[in-house]
Amino acid sequence: MLAAAFVVLFAAVTAALGATGSAGVFFGVASRKIPVYCVERGGEEEKVVALTFDAAWGADKTRGILDILDEYDAGGTFFLVGFWLDKYPDMVSEIAQAGIEIGNHSANHLNMPKLNSETMRAEITSVNTRIEELSGVRPTFFRAPYGDYSDRLMTTVEELGMVGVQWSIDTLDWKGLSAAEIVERVVPNAKSGDIILFHNNSDHVLDALPLVIMGLKNKGFSFVGLSEMVATENFSVDHTGMQHKNS
């Protein structure tokens, strides 16, 4: 009887929370939608991380980032804002031609959960269209400005056939941290399946990036674009933001 009562109580609470299996927590069950922060990697799998670069203001260091990624044979993903696309269309083409993935970072870098559904959708679709015009590839991944998500935003992203992506390691490069400080935030803490956040025009990104790559290479890591690590279907995301690929 006790077991039956527990099952009834669990079902009632789960229903009340609206648990869906996509993220919030009650006995490990998700009660709200959250994006992918990192990816579960089995012990037998190659150690990989994803380097990501948000681009909203400035482009002075973007070509330098591409050169570094090329020099070290490292993949990566740029998340581009719409007004950045409009200001630097040639740079978008360069990123694509370098074989680096491009993701969607919204049109105007607004706080997305505060927008109505129509505006929210337009912020995403307009950037998808523009990136496809400039690069020939339609983005698969969306990163919300400020890392601020809601169930409604995640539902919109899913309805557009995209995957919401956050990060598990924040370099805090936008705060003006030195290269050494950035390396200390990343290299000792990295795990296979981590998504690392840089910004394309931060003060010391060009100094820090080679040191991060070399430090992680020495620990046996390789560097991939998000599409090589993050599943786009048949997956679940637990309450920590870790993506698990369904068998």
Biotite code that builds the C-alpha atoms (Angstrom):
import biotite.structure as struc

atoms = struc.array([
    struc.Atom([0.000, 0.000, 0.000], chain_id="A", res_id=1, res_name="MET", atom_name="CA", element="C"),
    struc.Atom([2.834, 2.345, 0.840], chain_id="A", res_id=2, res_name="LEU", atom_name="CA", element="C"),
    struc.Atom([4.418, 1.787, -2.554], chain_id="A", res_id=3, res_name="ALA", atom_name="CA", element="C"),
    struc.Atom([1.119, 2.390, -4.301], chain_id="A", res_id=4, res_name="ALA", atom_name="CA", element="C"),
    struc.Atom([0.556, 5.582, -2.346], chain_id="A", res_id=5, res_name="ALA", atom_name="CA", element="C"),
    struc.Atom([4.022, 6.801, -3.311], chain_id="A", res_id=6, res_name="PHE", atom_name="CA", element="C"),
    struc.Atom([3.334, 6.141, -6.993], chain_id="A", res_id=7, res_name="VAL", atom_name="CA", element="C"),
    struc.Atom([0.083, 8.095, -6.791], chain_id="A", res_id=8, res_name="VAL", atom_name="CA", element="C"),
    struc.Atom([1.814, 10.975, -4.973], chain_id="A", res_id=9, res_name="LEU", atom_name="CA", element="C"),
    struc.Atom([4.677, 11.019, -7.491], chain_id="A", res_id=10, res_name="PHE", atom_name="CA", element="C"),
    struc.Atom([2.268, 11.079, -10.420], chain_id="A", res_id=11, res_name="ALA", atom_name="CA", element="C"),
    struc.Atom([0.256, 13.896, -8.875], chain_id="A", res_id=12, res_name="ALA", atom_name="CA", element="C"),
    struc.Atom([3.271, 16.058, -8.113], chain_id="A", res_id=13, res_name="VAL", atom_name="CA", element="C"),
    struc.Atom([4.812, 15.399, -11.515], chain_id="A", res_id=14, res_name="THR", atom_name="CA", element="C"),
    struc.Atom([1.600, 16.414, -13.227], chain_id="A", res_id=15, res_name="ALA", atom_name="CA", element="C"),
    struc.Atom([1.368, 19.538, -11.105], chain_id="A", res_id=16, res_name="ALA", atom_name="CA", element="C"),
    struc.Atom([4.912, 20.501, -12.067], chain_id="A", res_id=17, res_name="LEU", atom_name="CA", element="C"),
    struc.Atom([4.276, 19.810, -15.732], chain_id="A", res_id=18, res_name="GLY", atom_name="CA", element="C"),
    struc.Atom([7.271, 17.484, -15.954], chain_id="A", res_id=19, res_name="ALA", atom_name="CA", element="C"),
    struc.Atom([8.172, 16.831, -19.583], chain_id="A", res_id=20, res_name="THR", atom_name="CA", element="C"),
    struc.Atom([11.629, 15.269, -19.523], chain_id="A", res_id=21, res_name="GLY", atom_name="CA", element="C"),
    struc.Atom([13.375, 18.332, -20.915], chain_id="A", res_id=22, res_name="SER", atom_name="CA", element="C"),
    struc.Atom([14.564, 20.052, -17.729], chain_id="A", res_id=23, res_name="ALA", atom_name="CA", element="C"),
    struc.Atom([13.605, 21.992, -13.113], chain_id="A", res_id=24, res_name="GLY", atom_name="CA", element="C"),
    struc.Atom([13.711, 18.985, -10.908], chain_id="A", res_id=25, res_name="VAL", atom_name="CA", element="C"),
    struc.Atom([11.609, 16.526, -8.969], chain_id="A", res_id=26, res_name="PHE", atom_name="CA", element="C"),
    struc.Atom([13.366, 13.210, -8.365], chain_id="A", res_id=27, res_name="PHE", atom_name="CA", element="C"),
    struc.Atom([15.521, 14.052, -11.373], chain_id="A", res_id=28, res_name="GLY", atom_name="CA", element="C"),
    struc.Atom([12.557, 14.615, -13.678], chain_id="A", res_id=29, res_name="VAL", atom_name="CA", element="C"),
    struc.Atom([12.565, 17.807, -15.720], chain_id="A", res_id=30, res_name="ALA", atom_name="CA", element="C"),
    struc.Atom([9.754, 20.272, -15.110], chain_id="A", res_id=31, res_name="SER", atom_name="CA", element="C"),
    struc.Atom([10.844, 23.061, -17.421], chain_id="A", res_id=32, res_name="ARG", atom_name="CA", element="C"),
    struc.Atom([12.700, 23.366, -20.691], chain_id="A", res_id=33, res_name="LYS", atom_name="CA", element="C"),
    struc.Atom([16.339, 24.314, -20.597], chain_id="A", res_id=34, res_name="ILE", atom_name="CA", element="C"),
    struc.Atom([18.998, 24.455, -23.318], chain_id="A", res_id=35, res_name="PRO", atom_name="CA", element="C"),
    struc.Atom([22.043, 22.246, -23.728], chain_id="A", res_id=36, res_name="VAL", atom_name="CA", element="C"),
    struc.Atom([24.893, 23.319, -21.446], chain_id="A", res_id=37, res_name="TYR", atom_name="CA", element="C"),
    struc.Atom([27.128, 20.308, -22.056], chain_id="A", res_id=38, res_name="CYS", atom_name="CA", element="C"),
    struc.Atom([26.973, 16.828, -23.548], chain_id="A", res_id=39, res_name="VAL", atom_name="CA", element="C"),
    struc.Atom([27.328, 13.484, -21.807], chain_id="A", res_id=40, res_name="GLU", atom_name="CA", element="C"),
    struc.Atom([30.369, 11.616, -23.086], chain_id="A", res_id=41, res_name="ARG", atom_name="CA", element="C"),
    struc.Atom([31.081, 7.953, -22.418], chain_id="A", res_id=42, res_name="GLY", atom_name="CA", element="C"),
    struc.Atom([34.455, 6.857, -21.133], chain_id="A", res_id=43, res_name="GLY", atom_name="CA", element="C"),
    struc.Atom([35.340, 5.213, -24.430], chain_id="A", res_id=44, res_name="GLU", atom_name="CA", element="C"),
    struc.Atom([34.574, 8.293, -26.523], chain_id="A", res_id=45, res_name="GLU", atom_name="CA", element="C"),
    struc.Atom([37.180, 10.759, -27.727], chain_id="A", res_id=46, res_name="GLU", atom_name="CA", element="C"),
    struc.Atom([37.692, 13.698, -25.370], chain_id="A", res_id=47, res_name="LYS", atom_name="CA", element="C"),
    struc.Atom([36.182, 16.721, -27.114], chain_id="A", res_id=48, res_name="VAL", atom_name="CA", element="C"),
    struc.Atom([35.052, 20.232, -26.246], chain_id="A", res_id=49, res_name="VAL", atom_name="CA", element="C"),
    struc.Atom([33.288, 22.873, -28.299], chain_id="A", res_id=50, res_name="ALA", atom_name="CA", element="C"),
    struc.Atom([34.801, 26.361, -28.534], chain_id="A", res_id=51, res_name="LEU", atom_name="CA", element="C"),
    struc.Atom([32.086, 28.978, -29.114], chain_id="A", res_id=52, res_name="THR", atom_name="CA", element="C"),
    struc.Atom([32.391, 32.697, -29.845], chain_id="A", res_id=53, res_name="PHE", atom_name="CA", element="C"),
    struc.Atom([29.540, 35.177, -29.427], chain_id="A", res_id=54, res_name="ASP", atom_name="CA", element="C"),
    struc.Atom([29.728, 38.100, -31.856], chain_id="A", res_id=55, res_name="ALA", atom_name="CA", element="C"),
    struc.Atom([27.650, 41.208, -31.244], chain_id="A", res_id=56, res_name="ALA", atom_name="CA", element="C"),
    struc.Atom([29.990, 44.192, -31.087], chain_id="A", res_id=57, res_name="TRP", atom_name="CA", element="C"),
    struc.Atom([33.146, 44.645, -33.125], chain_id="A", res_id=58, res_name="GLY", atom_name="CA", element="C"),
    struc.Atom([35.036, 42.350, -35.464], chain_id="A", res_id=59, res_name="ALA", atom_name="CA", element="C"),
    struc.Atom([38.667, 43.429, -35.145], chain_id="A", res_id=60, res_name="ASP", atom_name="CA", element="C"),
    struc.Atom([39.813, 40.103, -33.717], chain_id="A", res_id=61, res_name="LYS", atom_name="CA", element="C"),
    struc.Atom([37.570, 37.742, -35.694], chain_id="A", res_id=62, res_name="THR", atom_name="CA", element="C"),
    struc.Atom([40.054, 37.029, -38.462], chain_id="A", res_id=63, res_name="ARG", atom_name="CA", element="C"),
    struc.Atom([42.717, 36.395, -35.827], chain_id="A", res_id=64, res_name="GLY", atom_name="CA", element="C"),
    struc.Atom([40.460, 33.829, -34.152], chain_id="A", res_id=65, res_name="ILE", atom_name="CA", element="C"),
    struc.Atom([39.951, 32.079, -37.479], chain_id="A", res_id=66, res_name="LEU", atom_name="CA", element="C"),
    struc.Atom([43.707, 32.024, -38.055], chain_id="A", res_id=67, res_name="ASP", atom_name="CA", element="C"),
    struc.Atom([44.307, 30.482, -34.626], chain_id="A", res_id=68, res_name="ILE", atom_name="CA", element="C"),
    struc.Atom([41.640, 27.816, -35.145], chain_id="A", res_id=69, res_name="LEU", atom_name="CA", element="C"),
    struc.Atom([43.197, 26.979, -38.501], chain_id="A", res_id=70, res_name="ASP", atom_name="CA", element="C"),
    struc.Atom([46.730, 26.870, -37.105], chain_id="A", res_id=71, res_name="GLU", atom_name="CA", element="C"),
    struc.Atom([45.753, 24.418, -34.364], chain_id="A", res_id=72, res_name="TYR", atom_name="CA", element="C"),
    struc.Atom([43.319, 22.426, -36.505], chain_id="A", res_id=73, res_name="ASP", atom_name="CA", element="C"),
    struc.Atom([40.503, 23.264, -34.105], chain_id="A", res_id=74, res_name="ALA", atom_name="CA", element="C"),
    struc.Atom([36.812, 23.451, -34.903], chain_id="A", res_id=75, res_name="GLY", atom_name="CA", element="C"),
    struc.Atom([34.518, 26.066, -33.408], chain_id="A", res_id=76, res_name="GLY", atom_name="CA", element="C"),
    struc.Atom([31.158, 27.789, -33.618], chain_id="A", res_id=77, res_name="THR", atom_name="CA", element="C"),
    struc.Atom([30.364, 31.496, -33.927], chain_id="A", res_id=78, res_name="PHE", atom_name="CA", element="C"),
    struc.Atom([27.022, 32.790, -32.635], chain_id="A", res_id=79, res_name="PHE", atom_name="CA", element="C"),
    struc.Atom([26.134, 35.911, -34.617], chain_id="A", res_id=80, res_name="LEU", atom_name="CA", element="C"),
    struc.Atom([23.732, 38.753, -33.822], chain_id="A", res_id=81, res_name="VAL", atom_name="CA", element="C"),
    struc.Atom([21.666, 40.238, -36.644], chain_id="A", res_id=82, res_name="GLY", atom_name="CA", element="C"),
    struc.Atom([23.063, 43.763, -36.477], chain_id="A", res_id=83, res_name="PHE", atom_name="CA", element="C"),
    struc.Atom([26.586, 42.282, -36.502], chain_id="A", res_id=84, res_name="TRP", atom_name="CA", element="C"),
    struc.Atom([25.688, 40.366, -39.675], chain_id="A", res_id=85, res_name="LEU", atom_name="CA", element="C"),
    struc.Atom([24.514, 43.573, -41.297], chain_id="A", res_id=86, res_name="ASP", atom_name="CA", element="C"),
    struc.Atom([27.692, 45.428, -40.356], chain_id="A", res_id=87, res_name="LYS", atom_name="CA", element="C"),
    struc.Atom([30.178, 42.684, -41.274], chain_id="A", res_id=88, res_name="TYR", atom_name="CA", element="C"),
    struc.Atom([28.649, 40.578, -44.077], chain_id="A", res_id=89, res_name="PRO", atom_name="CA", element="C"),
    struc.Atom([32.042, 39.769, -45.606], chain_id="A", res_id=90, res_name="ASP", atom_name="CA", element="C"),
    struc.Atom([33.224, 38.413, -42.270], chain_id="A", res_id=91, res_name="MET", atom_name="CA", element="C"),
    struc.Atom([30.264, 36.031, -42.162], chain_id="A", res_id=92, res_name="VAL", atom_name="CA", element="C"),
    struc.Atom([31.390, 34.605, -45.482], chain_id="A", res_id=93, res_name="SER", atom_name="CA", element="C"),
    struc.Atom([34.945, 34.265, -44.181], chain_id="A", res_id=94, res_name="GLU", atom_name="CA", element="C"),
    struc.Atom([33.783, 32.339, -41.126], chain_id="A", res_id=95, res_name="ILE", atom_name="CA", element="C"),
    struc.Atom([31.797, 29.945, -43.297], chain_id="A", res_id=96, res_name="ALA", atom_name="CA", element="C"),
    struc.Atom([34.614, 29.525, -45.818], chain_id="A", res_id=97, res_name="GLN", atom_name="CA", element="C"),
    struc.Atom([36.984, 28.675, -42.977], chain_id="A", res_id=98, res_name="ALA", atom_name="CA", element="C"),
    struc.Atom([34.770, 25.697, -42.158], chain_id="A", res_id=99, res_name="GLY", atom_name="CA", element="C"),
    struc.Atom([33.638, 27.157, -38.846], chain_id="A", res_id=100, res_name="ILE", atom_name="CA", element="C"),
    struc.Atom([30.000, 26.681, -37.868], chain_id="A", res_id=101, res_name="GLU", atom_name="CA", element="C"),
    struc.Atom([27.617, 29.598, -37.449], chain_id="A", res_id=102, res_name="ILE", atom_name="CA", element="C"),
    struc.Atom([24.810, 29.782, -34.920], chain_id="A", res_id=103, res_name="GLY", atom_name="CA", element="C"),
    struc.Atom([22.003, 32.262, -34.285], chain_id="A", res_id=104, res_name="ASN", atom_name="CA", element="C"),
    struc.Atom([22.340, 34.793, -31.437], chain_id="A", res_id=105, res_name="HIS", atom_name="CA", element="C"),
    struc.Atom([19.120, 36.776, -32.193], chain_id="A", res_id=106, res_name="SER", atom_name="CA", element="C"),
    struc.Atom([18.588, 39.859, -34.317], chain_id="A", res_id=107, res_name="ALA", atom_name="CA", element="C"),
    struc.Atom([18.968, 42.630, -31.740], chain_id="A", res_id=108, res_name="ASN", atom_name="CA", element="C"),
    struc.Atom([20.493, 41.050, -28.611], chain_id="A", res_id=109, res_name="HIS", atom_name="CA", element="C"),
    struc.Atom([17.373, 41.668, -26.539], chain_id="A", res_id=110, res_name="LEU", atom_name="CA", element="C"),
    struc.Atom([16.152, 39.885, -23.430], chain_id="A", res_id=111, res_name="ASN", atom_name="CA", element="C"),
    struc.Atom([14.184, 37.288, -25.360], chain_id="A", res_id=112, res_name="MET", atom_name="CA", element="C"),
    struc.Atom([11.812, 35.972, -22.644], chain_id="A", res_id=113, res_name="PRO", atom_name="CA", element="C"),
    struc.Atom([10.382, 39.497, -22.281], chain_id="A", res_id=114, res_name="LYS", atom_name="CA", element="C"),
    struc.Atom([9.284, 39.600, -25.933], chain_id="A", res_id=115, res_name="LEU", atom_name="CA", element="C"),
    struc.Atom([5.907, 38.516, -27.235], chain_id="A", res_id=116, res_name="ASN", atom_name="CA", element="C"),
    struc.Atom([5.829, 35.280, -29.199], chain_id="A", res_id=117, res_name="SER", atom_name="CA", element="C"),
    struc.Atom([5.619, 36.953, -32.607], chain_id="A", res_id=118, res_name="GLU", atom_name="CA", element="C"),
    struc.Atom([8.617, 39.216, -31.963], chain_id="A", res_id=119, res_name="THR", atom_name="CA", element="C"),
    struc.Atom([10.547, 36.333, -30.414], chain_id="A", res_id=120, res_name="MET", atom_name="CA", element="C"),
    struc.Atom([10.065, 34.235, -33.534], chain_id="A", res_id=121, res_name="ARG", atom_name="CA", element="C"),
    struc.Atom([10.995, 37.144, -35.837], chain_id="A", res_id=122, res_name="ALA", atom_name="CA", element="C"),
    struc.Atom([14.235, 37.722, -33.855], chain_id="A", res_id=123, res_name="GLU", atom_name="CA", element="C"),
    struc.Atom([15.290, 34.185, -34.704], chain_id="A", res_id=124, res_name="ILE", atom_name="CA", element="C"),
    struc.Atom([13.947, 33.625, -38.209], chain_id="A", res_id=125, res_name="THR", atom_name="CA", element="C"),
    struc.Atom([15.297, 36.888, -39.629], chain_id="A", res_id=126, res_name="SER", atom_name="CA", element="C"),
    struc.Atom([18.815, 35.942, -38.559], chain_id="A", res_id=127, res_name="VAL", atom_name="CA", element="C"),
    struc.Atom([18.454, 32.412, -39.915], chain_id="A", res_id=128, res_name="ASN", atom_name="CA", element="C"),
    struc.Atom([17.485, 33.834, -43.287], chain_id="A", res_id=129, res_name="THR", atom_name="CA", element="C"),
    struc.Atom([20.338, 36.338, -43.353], chain_id="A", res_id=130, res_name="ARG", atom_name="CA", element="C"),
    struc.Atom([22.967, 33.781, -42.302], chain_id="A", res_id=131, res_name="ILE", atom_name="CA", element="C"),
    struc.Atom([21.760, 31.398, -44.990], chain_id="A", res_id=132, res_name="GLU", atom_name="CA", element="C"),
    struc.Atom([21.984, 34.173, -47.596], chain_id="A", res_id=133, res_name="GLU", atom_name="CA", element="C"),
    struc.Atom([25.561, 34.992, -46.595], chain_id="A", res_id=134, res_name="LEU", atom_name="CA", element="C"),
    struc.Atom([26.930, 31.532, -45.847], chain_id="A", res_id=135, res_name="SER", atom_name="CA", element="C"),
    struc.Atom([24.711, 29.092, -47.699], chain_id="A", res_id=136, res_name="GLY", atom_name="CA", element="C"),
    struc.Atom([23.929, 27.233, -44.469], chain_id="A", res_id=137, res_name="VAL", atom_name="CA", element="C"),
    struc.Atom([20.886, 27.644, -42.235], chain_id="A", res_id=138, res_name="ARG", atom_name="CA", element="C"),
    struc.Atom([21.768, 27.650, -38.518], chain_id="A", res_id=139, res_name="PRO", atom_name="CA", element="C"),
    struc.Atom([20.841, 24.695, -36.347], chain_id="A", res_id=140, res_name="THR", atom_name="CA", element="C"),
    struc.Atom([21.777, 26.145, -32.968], chain_id="A", res_id=141, res_name="PHE", atom_name="CA", element="C"),
    struc.Atom([20.389, 29.160, -31.109], chain_id="A", res_id=142, res_name="PHE", atom_name="CA", element="C"),
    struc.Atom([21.949, 30.939, -28.126], chain_id="A", res_id=143, res_name="ARG", atom_name="CA", element="C"),
    struc.Atom([19.839, 33.468, -26.268], chain_id="A", res_id=144, res_name="ALA", atom_name="CA", element="C"),
    struc.Atom([21.382, 36.835, -25.401], chain_id="A", res_id=145, res_name="PRO", atom_name="CA", element="C"),
    struc.Atom([22.502, 36.995, -21.762], chain_id="A", res_id=146, res_name="TYR", atom_name="CA", element="C"),
    struc.Atom([21.860, 33.245, -21.559], chain_id="A", res_id=147, res_name="GLY", atom_name="CA", element="C"),
    struc.Atom([18.283, 34.074, -20.577], chain_id="A", res_id=148, res_name="ASP", atom_name="CA", element="C"),
    struc.Atom([15.707, 31.426, -21.498], chain_id="A", res_id=149, res_name="TYR", atom_name="CA", element="C"),
    struc.Atom([12.078, 30.611, -20.775], chain_id="A", res_id=150, res_name="SER", atom_name="CA", element="C"),
    struc.Atom([9.805, 27.696, -21.626], chain_id="A", res_id=151, res_name="ASP", atom_name="CA", element="C"),
    struc.Atom([8.121, 29.841, -24.284], chain_id="A", res_id=152, res_name="ARG", atom_name="CA", element="C"),
    struc.Atom([11.444, 30.710, -25.900], chain_id="A", res_id=153, res_name="LEU", atom_name="CA", element="C"),
    struc.Atom([12.594, 27.086, -25.840], chain_id="A", res_id=154, res_name="MET", atom_name="CA", element="C"),
    struc.Atom([9.298, 25.987, -27.384], chain_id="A", res_id=155, res_name="THR", atom_name="CA", element="C"),
    struc.Atom([9.743, 28.563, -30.153], chain_id="A", res_id=156, res_name="THR", atom_name="CA", element="C"),
    struc.Atom([13.304, 27.354, -30.801], chain_id="A", res_id=157, res_name="VAL", atom_name="CA", element="C"),
    struc.Atom([12.095, 23.752, -30.971], chain_id="A", res_id=158, res_name="GLU", atom_name="CA", element="C"),
    struc.Atom([9.221, 24.654, -33.306], chain_id="A", res_id=159, res_name="GLU", atom_name="CA", element="C"),
    struc.Atom([11.783, 26.199, -35.657], chain_id="A", res_id=160, res_name="LEU", atom_name="CA", element="C"),
    struc.Atom([13.681, 22.910, -35.719], chain_id="A", res_id=161, res_name="GLY", atom_name="CA", element="C"),
    struc.Atom([16.611, 24.319, -33.753], chain_id="A", res_id=162, res_name="MET", atom_name="CA", element="C"),
    struc.Atom([18.453, 23.424, -30.559], chain_id="A", res_id=163, res_name="VAL", atom_name="CA", element="C"),
    struc.Atom([19.034, 25.920, -27.749], chain_id="A", res_id=164, res_name="GLY", atom_name="CA", element="C"),
    struc.Atom([22.647, 25.933, -26.569], chain_id="A", res_id=165, res_name="VAL", atom_name="CA", element="C"),
    struc.Atom([24.248, 27.532, -23.535], chain_id="A", res_id=166, res_name="GLN", atom_name="CA", element="C"),
    struc.Atom([27.733, 26.916, -22.133], chain_id="A", res_id=167, res_name="TRP", atom_name="CA", element="C"),
    struc.Atom([29.279, 24.980, -19.273], chain_id="A", res_id=168, res_name="SER", atom_name="CA", element="C"),
    struc.Atom([32.500, 27.006, -19.024], chain_id="A", res_id=169, res_name="ILE", atom_name="CA", element="C"),
    struc.Atom([32.378, 30.796, -19.166], chain_id="A", res_id=170, res_name="ASP", atom_name="CA", element="C"),
    struc.Atom([35.767, 32.374, -19.811], chain_id="A", res_id=171, res_name="THR", atom_name="CA", element="C"),
    struc.Atom([34.461, 35.752, -18.569], chain_id="A", res_id=172, res_name="LEU", atom_name="CA", element="C"),
    struc.Atom([36.705, 37.229, -21.254], chain_id="A", res_id=173, res_name="ASP", atom_name="CA", element="C"),
    struc.Atom([34.244, 40.099, -21.668], chain_id="A", res_id=174, res_name="TRP", atom_name="CA", element="C"),
    struc.Atom([35.263, 41.301, -18.203], chain_id="A", res_id=175, res_name="LYS", atom_name="CA", element="C"),
    struc.Atom([38.774, 42.036, -19.421], chain_id="A", res_id=176, res_name="GLY", atom_name="CA", element="C"),
    struc.Atom([40.405, 39.057, -17.722], chain_id="A", res_id=177, res_name="LEU", atom_name="CA", element="C"),
    struc.Atom([44.028, 38.467, -18.664], chain_id="A", res_id=178, res_name="SER", atom_name="CA", element="C"),
    struc.Atom([45.034, 35.539, -20.850], chain_id="A", res_id=179, res_name="ALA", atom_name="CA", element="C"),
    struc.Atom([46.440, 33.746, -17.804], chain_id="A", res_id=180, res_name="ALA", atom_name="CA", element="C"),
    struc.Atom([43.202, 34.222, -15.877], chain_id="A", res_id=181, res_name="GLU", atom_name="CA", element="C"),
    struc.Atom([41.156, 32.884, -18.794], chain_id="A", res_id=182, res_name="ILE", atom_name="CA", element="C"),
    struc.Atom([43.408, 29.834, -19.126], chain_id="A", res_id=183, res_name="VAL", atom_name="CA", element="C"),
    struc.Atom([43.033, 29.161, -15.388], chain_id="A", res_id=184, res_name="GLU", atom_name="CA", element="C"),
    struc.Atom([39.238, 29.267, -15.716], chain_id="A", res_id=185, res_name="ARG", atom_name="CA", element="C"),
    struc.Atom([39.208, 26.783, -18.599], chain_id="A", res_id=186, res_name="VAL", atom_name="CA", element="C"),
    struc.Atom([42.061, 24.304, -18.713], chain_id="A", res_id=187, res_name="VAL", atom_name="CA", element="C"),
    struc.Atom([41.967, 22.819, -15.175], chain_id="A", res_id=188, res_name="PRO", atom_name="CA", element="C"),
    struc.Atom([38.165, 22.539, -15.241], chain_id="A", res_id=189, res_name="ASN", atom_name="CA", element="C"),
    struc.Atom([37.377, 21.227, -18.716], chain_id="A", res_id=190, res_name="ALA", atom_name="CA", element="C"),
    struc.Atom([35.605, 17.899, -19.139], chain_id="A", res_id=191, res_name="LYS", atom_name="CA", element="C"),
    struc.Atom([34.748, 16.055, -22.312], chain_id="A", res_id=192, res_name="SER", atom_name="CA", element="C"),
    struc.Atom([31.459, 17.403, -23.658], chain_id="A", res_id=193, res_name="GLY", atom_name="CA", element="C"),
    struc.Atom([31.937, 20.926, -22.305], chain_id="A", res_id=194, res_name="ASP", atom_name="CA", element="C"),
    struc.Atom([30.836, 23.977, -24.283], chain_id="A", res_id=195, res_name="ILE", atom_name="CA", element="C"),
    struc.Atom([33.228, 26.894, -23.760], chain_id="A", res_id=196, res_name="ILE", atom_name="CA", element="C"),
    struc.Atom([32.115, 30.511, -24.145], chain_id="A", res_id=197, res_name="LEU", atom_name="CA", element="C"),
    struc.Atom([34.365, 33.204, -25.626], chain_id="A", res_id=198, res_name="PHE", atom_name="CA", element="C"),
    struc.Atom([33.477, 36.548, -27.207], chain_id="A", res_id=199, res_name="HIS", atom_name="CA", element="C"),
    struc.Atom([34.932, 37.407, -30.587], chain_id="A", res_id=200, res_name="ASN", atom_name="CA", element="C"),
    struc.Atom([36.142, 40.881, -29.687], chain_id="A", res_id=201, res_name="ASN", atom_name="CA", element="C"),
    struc.Atom([37.106, 40.586, -26.018], chain_id="A", res_id=202, res_name="SER", atom_name="CA", element="C"),
    struc.Atom([40.320, 42.251, -24.915], chain_id="A", res_id=203, res_name="ASP", atom_name="CA", element="C"),
    struc.Atom([42.583, 39.208, -24.604], chain_id="A", res_id=204, res_name="HIS", atom_name="CA", element="C"),
    struc.Atom([40.898, 36.521, -26.689], chain_id="A", res_id=205, res_name="VAL", atom_name="CA", element="C"),
    struc.Atom([43.775, 36.349, -29.185], chain_id="A", res_id=206, res_name="LEU", atom_name="CA", element="C"),
    struc.Atom([46.302, 35.893, -26.384], chain_id="A", res_id=207, res_name="ASP", atom_name="CA", element="C"),
    struc.Atom([44.213, 33.406, -24.419], chain_id="A", res_id=208, res_name="ALA", atom_name="CA", element="C"),
    struc.Atom([42.868, 31.194, -27.193], chain_id="A", res_id=209, res_name="LEU", atom_name="CA", element="C"),
    struc.Atom([46.185, 29.563, -28.258], chain_id="A", res_id=210, res_name="PRO", atom_name="CA", element="C"),
    struc.Atom([47.057, 28.916, -24.608], chain_id="A", res_id=211, res_name="LEU", atom_name="CA", element="C"),
    struc.Atom([43.664, 27.329, -23.946], chain_id="A", res_id=212, res_name="VAL", atom_name="CA", element="C"),
    struc.Atom([43.923, 25.154, -27.045], chain_id="A", res_id=213, res_name="ILE", atom_name="CA", element="C"),
    struc.Atom([47.479, 24.029, -26.277], chain_id="A", res_id=214, res_name="MET", atom_name="CA", element="C"),
    struc.Atom([46.632, 23.385, -22.629], chain_id="A", res_id=215, res_name="GLY", atom_name="CA", element="C"),
    struc.Atom([43.649, 21.241, -23.530], chain_id="A", res_id=216, res_name="LEU", atom_name="CA", element="C"),
    struc.Atom([45.475, 19.463, -26.350], chain_id="A", res_id=217, res_name="LYS", atom_name="CA", element="C"),
    struc.Atom([48.119, 18.465, -23.810], chain_id="A", res_id=218, res_name="ASN", atom_name="CA", element="C"),
    struc.Atom([45.324, 16.877, -21.780], chain_id="A", res_id=219, res_name="LYS", atom_name="CA", element="C"),
    struc.Atom([44.127, 14.878, -24.770], chain_id="A", res_id=220, res_name="GLY", atom_name="CA", element="C"),
    struc.Atom([41.244, 17.071, -25.938], chain_id="A", res_id=221, res_name="PHE", atom_name="CA", element="C"),
    struc.Atom([40.261, 17.884, -29.498], chain_id="A", res_id=222, res_name="SER", atom_name="CA", element="C"),
    struc.Atom([37.983, 20.703, -30.638], chain_id="A", res_id=223, res_name="PHE", atom_name="CA", element="C"),
    struc.Atom([34.803, 20.317, -32.665], chain_id="A", res_id=224, res_name="VAL", atom_name="CA", element="C"),
    struc.Atom([31.942, 22.368, -33.999], chain_id="A", res_id=225, res_name="GLY", atom_name="CA", element="C"),
    struc.Atom([28.699, 21.960, -32.095], chain_id="A", res_id=226, res_name="LEU", atom_name="CA", element="C"),
    struc.Atom([27.138, 19.760, -34.767], chain_id="A", res_id=227, res_name="SER", atom_name="CA", element="C"),
    struc.Atom([29.863, 17.170, -34.160], chain_id="A", res_id=228, res_name="GLU", atom_name="CA", element="C"),
    struc.Atom([29.028, 16.972, -30.455], chain_id="A", res_id=229, res_name="MET", atom_name="CA", element="C"),
    struc.Atom([25.451, 18.118, -29.806], chain_id="A", res_id=230, res_name="VAL", atom_name="CA", element="C"),
    struc.Atom([22.594, 15.882, -30.934], chain_id="A", res_id=231, res_name="ALA", atom_name="CA", element="C"),
    struc.Atom([19.751, 17.583, -32.803], chain_id="A", res_id=232, res_name="THR", atom_name="CA", element="C"),
    struc.Atom([17.183, 14.816, -32.339], chain_id="A", res_id=233, res_name="GLU", atom_name="CA", element="C"),
    struc.Atom([16.492, 11.825, -30.069], chain_id="A", res_id=234, res_name="ASN", atom_name="CA", element="C"),
    struc.Atom([17.958, 13.438, -26.964], chain_id="A", res_id=235, res_name="PHE", atom_name="CA", element="C"),
    struc.Atom([16.995, 14.572, -23.505], chain_id="A", res_id=236, res_name="SER", atom_name="CA", element="C"),
    struc.Atom([18.431, 17.300, -21.263], chain_id="A", res_id=237, res_name="VAL", atom_name="CA", element="C"),
    struc.Atom([18.633, 16.716, -17.531], chain_id="A", res_id=238, res_name="ASP", atom_name="CA", element="C"),
    struc.Atom([18.255, 19.284, -14.753], chain_id="A", res_id=239, res_name="HIS", atom_name="CA", element="C"),
    struc.Atom([21.964, 20.187, -14.921], chain_id="A", res_id=240, res_name="THR", atom_name="CA", element="C"),
    struc.Atom([21.714, 21.039, -18.618], chain_id="A", res_id=241, res_name="GLY", atom_name="CA", element="C"),
    struc.Atom([23.602, 17.923, -19.721], chain_id="A", res_id=242, res_name="MET", atom_name="CA", element="C"),
    struc.Atom([22.377, 16.459, -22.990], chain_id="A", res_id=243, res_name="GLN", atom_name="CA", element="C"),
    struc.Atom([21.926, 12.699, -23.150], chain_id="A", res_id=244, res_name="HIS", atom_name="CA", element="C"),
    struc.Atom([21.559, 10.972, -26.489], chain_id="A", res_id=245, res_name="LYS", atom_name="CA", element="C"),
    struc.Atom([18.673, 8.507, -26.496], chain_id="A", res_id=246, res_name="ASN", atom_name="CA", element="C"),
    struc.Atom([19.461, 5.023, -27.736], chain_id="A", res_id=247, res_name="SER", atom_name="CA", element="C"),
])
